[in-house]
Amino acid sequence: MSSTCGQCLKLSIFGQSHGEAIGVTLDGFPAGMEIDMDRLLAEMARRAPGQSALTTSRKEADAPEFLSGVLGGRTTGQPICIVIRNTNQHSRDYGDGVDLVRPGHADYTGHVRYFGFEDWRGGGSFSGRLTAPIVAAGALCSQWLEAQGVSIACHVQQLGSVRDASFMDADPAADYTYMKKMHLPTLTAGLEKQMEAEAMAAREDGDSIGGMLECMITGLPAGLGAPFFDSMESVVSHLLFSVPAVKGVEFGAGFGFASMRGSQANDPFRMADGKVVTTTNHSGGVNGGITNGMPVIFRCVIRPTPSIGQAQQTVSLKSGENAELAVRGRHDPCILPRAVPVIEAIAAIAVMDLWKERAACLM
């Protein structure tokens, strides 16, 4: 099923944007972890709409309800099922059935794939609304990983033409928790206002804008992942591309390797405090698909929000003729602020699955 992923930690999402509810089931989560609900709700709030002029005005409480797998505030070891009620659907904004297919959306491909029986309201199962339960699941995984000494940080490395510094040049031992309090988290002070101005300029033009997020995972041991199909890059990328807005992924130097020689690209090994380390981290903490103990660093490109107010060329499925469409409704001129906690959640889910797989190999 396309809605299920994972090997030792199985995650399954369900629901549609304008249905009764959305949710997630997490199977394989360890028993006994005390859930910090305040922190979980804080993560949900970071992804929630209506935070600023950069996000859609759709108001959703995004209050997670635990239906199973938790008792007395602790995980039981049984499948955790979380449901999030949809309380502010405006299906009328999307017309009466699929006719004028929206450019950049899955209206046409979903209509063909499911023979016209898809839930078309607000994008249905293709909507970014489905990332809310992913954030809930990722928040649980992050809490478990933090107890193992793992930290995950993410920032907006680029929004339109505005670029931030990179984790590749930053101190991996620094404290980046301050980023969770920023609407547009950056490494460089003062860039937030520049990024906001770029996004608002696109909004005034009835348009939208994209960018790139960079994520760093520290505290990982060497040995997570496997060659080929279950590599660290494969597992993380598989999950990243489940996020509707993600259109490109790179690890370490990424596409920069195209202009390097081997002598530049290789990361020399050294001993430091009794541990094997590398003096550079062009490979982004991964060799042969397996973590080498250095920070895992990856970037993902987030496309501009496809729902824009400008008139666009399209077709009418009902008449079979060319048409023009200006999308109505409540939409983000820039999805990056709300995508940050989603990417952090994806990283946590992927790492925890590989952590459990590695532990199983030792038994």
Secondary structure, DSSP 8 states (H G I E B T S, - for coil): -TTEE-SSSEEEEEE-TTSSEEEEEEES--TT-B--HHHHHHHHHHH-S-SSTTS--------EEEEESEETTEE-SS-EEEEEE-----GGGG-SSS-B--TTSSHHHHHHHTTT-S--GGGGGGSGGGHHHHHHHHHHHHHHHHHTT-EEEEEEEEETTEE---GGGS-TTS--GGGGG-SS--SSTTHHHHHHHHHHHHHHTT----EEEEEEEES--TT-B-SGGG-HHHHHHHHHTTSTTEEEEEETTGGGGGG--HHHHS--EEEETTEEEES--TTTTEETTEE-SS-EEEEEEE---S--SS-EEEEETTTTEEEEE---S---S--HHHHHHHHHHHHHHHHHHHHHHHHHHT-
